[in-house]
Amino acid sequence: MTTILRRRIEVLADEPLIPAIVRIANDVGIIHHTLLPTMGGAGAHGRWRDDQLSGATAKVLLMLITSQDHATSFVEKLAPMLESHHLMLLISDVEVVRGAKFD
């Protein structure tokens, strides 16, 4: 089985921001994504947890697999939001099967 190198991007964000972040991904040519719910955690601003009743602090993990070029463009467009919206951005190399699906 042949694999190809791609970039995995994960963005942890407040749920209301997800549509704007997905639009940025689409604008740079990343059309596939996965959204993963979170239960809680702790960071620079203290502990947080998902409140199922109000959704006030609901956070979602957006996962993207894409080419190096698309990843670079996405990060450049997302950069202004990183500090102002307290986003967590992770980028790693991954090997995928059917690499053309993630161009």
Buried (B, 14 or more C-beta within 10 A) or exposed (E): EEEBEBBBBBBBBBBEBBEEBBEBBEEBEBEEBEEEEBEEEEEEEEEBEBEEEEEEBBBBBBBBBBBEEBBBBBBEBBEEBEEEBBBBBEBEEEEBEEBEEBE
